[in-house]
């Protein structure tokens, strides 16, 4: 997964570094119009995987058997 993130960052940078004629606050459709669809898809996939990972971690840690004093005895 880190390799995919690094490759996405590199390819995204090389794709958008030549774009200099956009406003500071640009509509998403205009930004995605200058990015290849596969780069946008990878960025979306990374966002979904990250969100699911955070939800999974919250679920795991809410079920952890820890008593109020911090010990692992119930």
C-alpha positions in Angstrom: 0.0 0.0 0.0 2.8 2.6 0.7 4.2 1.9 -2.7 0.8 2.6 -4.3 0.5 5.8 -2.3 4.0 6.9 -3.3 3.5 6.2 -7.0 0.2 8.0 -6.9 1.9 11.1 -5.4 4.7 11.0 -7.9 2.4 10.6 -10.9 0.0 13.1 -9.6 2.7 15.7 -9.1 4.2 15.1 -12.6 0.8 15.5 -14.1 -0.3 18.6 -12.3 3.0 20.5 -12.0 2.5 22.1 -15.4 -1.0 23.4 -14.5 -0.5 27.0 -13.6 -3.6 28.8 -14.9 -6.1 27.8 -12.4 -7.6 29.9 -9.5 -6.6 29.3 -5.9 -10.1 28.0 -5.2 -11.0 25.8 -8.2 -14.1 23.7 -8.7 -13.5 20.0 -8.3 -14.7 19.3 -11.9 -12.1 21.6 -13.3 -9.3 20.1 -11.2 -10.3 16.5 -12.1 -10.6 17.6 -15.8 -6.8 18.1 -15.8 -5.9 14.9 -14.1 -6.0 11.4 -15.8 -9.0 9.3 -14.7 -6.7 6.6 -13.3 -5.0 9.1 -11.0 -8.3 10.4 -9.8 -9.5 6.8 -9.3 -6.4 5.9 -7.2 -6.8 9.0 -5.1 -10.4 8.1 -4.5 -9.5 4.5 -3.6 -6.8 5.7 -1.1 -9.4 7.9 0.5 -11.9 5.1 0.8 -9.3 2.7 2.2 -8.1 5.3 4.7 -11.7 5.9 5.9 -12.4 2.3 6.2 -9.2 1.7 8.2 -10.1 4.5 10.6 -13.6 3.1 11.1 -12.1 -0.4 11.7 -9.6 0.9 14.2 -12.3 2.7 16.1 -14.4 -0.5 16.1 -11.5 -2.6 17.4 -10.5 -0.2 20.2 -14.1 0.3 21.4 -14.3 -3.5 21.9 -11.0 -3.8 23.7 -11.4 -5.4 27.2 -9.9 -2.6 29.3 -11.3 -1.7 32.7 -11.6 2.0 33.8 -8.4 1.9 35.8 -6.4 0.9 32.7 -5.7 -2.7 33.6 -6.8 -5.6 31.3 -8.9 -7.2 33.9 -12.6 -6.8 33.6 
